[in-house]
């Protein structure tokens, strides 16, 4: 009898997790600045981080017609079916900014981000040796939180709270049945 109770509690917990996982994945996918990015065609920007004045490769796959790519840092370009093209990023693109690149194929729209780094540095010959000494930190590394403590997403919090509530309810049912 005890094995049946444990098995049912385990199945209830597995069901709660399997039902909550798609909702959490949907919240994580749709929570970005550009919403859901599911399209019938593939697209990419290479590299995704570039300096002002650099050249990016825009790639589109699975698009039966001519596609276009546009952004605030380069002119709109036309991409032949299942191919790629290049675009030059404006020299006056703001360093450290992230720009959206929008791909259009047959009425469908997909977006991805393009990050701008520091400008193109001219090559200058060094006149001094570049040898320097380093010292070990006196108190160890200051690791911090590593980016794990950013803003709270209310959807993720609601899904987590729902999981905790379902797990608590399953535990209550299990404990109540154990007493009878």
N, C-alpha and C positions, 0 to 999 in steps of 0.2 A: 504494500500500500504506500509506503514511503517513497518508493521509486517512481510511482505514478505521479505523486505530488511534485517531486523534484523535476521530473520530465516535463510536466505541464508548466511549471514555473519557468523552466528553461525555454520552452517553446514560446511562452508568452513574451519573455524578454527578447528572444530572437525576432519575433514578429514585430515588436515595437521598434527595434533597431532597423529592420528591413523596411518598415513603412516610413520611418523618419529619415532614412538616408537619402531617398530621392528628393525629399523636401529640402534637406540641407544642401544637397548638390545644386538644386535649382536656385536656392537663395544665394549660394556662392557664385554661380554662373551669372545670374541676373543682377547681382549687386554692384557690378562695375559701373563706370561712368557712361559706358556706351550700351548698357543693357545686354540682352542675349545676342550672341554672335554666331548663331548656328545658321549656316547657309548651305546650299546644295553645291557650292563651288569652294575650292580651296584658295587661299591667298596668303601672301607673306611679304614682309619688308626685310631685306637683308642689307646691311646690318641694322639691328633695331636701335642702336645707339651710334650717333654719327656727329662729327664736327660740322659747324657751318661751312658751306661751300663744298661739302663732300658729296659723293655720288652713291645713291641707294639703288638696289635692284628690286623691282616690283614684280612679283611672280603670281600668276593666276593659273589654276588647274581646274579642270572639270567644267569650264564655262564654254557652252557651245557657240556663243556669239562673242563679238568684240566687247571687251571690258574696259572700264576707265578707273583710274586711281587719281584721287585729289587730296590735297592737304593745304594747310595754311603756309607751308614752307617750300612748296614747289608748285609749278604749273600743272594743270590737269593733263594727264598722259593717257593715251589709248594703248591698250594691250591686246594683241591678237589672241585668238582662242588657244588655250593651253600653251602659253608662252610667257616670256618675261621681257621687261624693258628696264631702262635706267632713267633716273631723274636726278637732277642736281639740286641739292638743298640750297636755299637762299643764303647768301653770305651774311645777311642781317638777321638770321634766325636767332632768337633769344637763347643764350647759353643757359643750360640747366632746365629748360622748359621741355614739356612733353606735348607733342602735337598728335592729333588724331589723323590717321590716313584712312580714307574711305574708298572702298572698292565697290563698284557697281557692275552687275552682270545680269542682264535681262530683267531689270526691275527689282532684283534682290540687292541688298546692301550689307556689307560687312566692314567692320572697322578694326583697326589695330593701332598701337601707339608707336611713335617714333620719338626718341629722346635725343636732345641736342646736348653735346658735351662742349668742352672748351674749343676755342678757335684753332685754325691751322697755324702751327708755330713754324716760323722759318728756321731752317737749319743754320746754326751758327757754329763755327769751329770753336772748340774750347782752347783757351790759352793757358789754363792751369790744369794740373792733374786733378782728377775727380776722386781721389782717395780721401776717405773720411773715416774717422773712428766712431764707433758706436758704443754706448754704455748700456748695461743691463738695467732694467727698471728696478728701483729700490724696493718697491712694495708689491710687485707682481702686476699682472695685467688687469686693467680695469675693464672687465667684460661687459658689464651692463646687462640689459635684458635682451639685447640682440634683435630688436625690432618686434619682439613678441607682445609688447604692451602698447598696441596702437588703439585707435578709436574703437568703441564698441558698436557692433552692428545689431540693431534691435531684432532683426529676423533671426540671426544666429542665436541670440539670447533666448528668443521665444522657442526655437526648436530645442535648444538645450534644456530649457525649463520643462517643455513637454516630455522629453525623454526621462527626466528625473521624476516627473509626476507618474508616468507610466510604470517606471521601475518601482516606485513606492507603492503604487496600486497593486502591482503584481506581488510584491512582498506582503502586503496586507492580506490579499486573497490567500496566499500560501500559508501565512501564520494562522488565519481564521480557520482554514480547513484542517490544519494540523491539530487544533484544539478539539474539534468534533470527532 
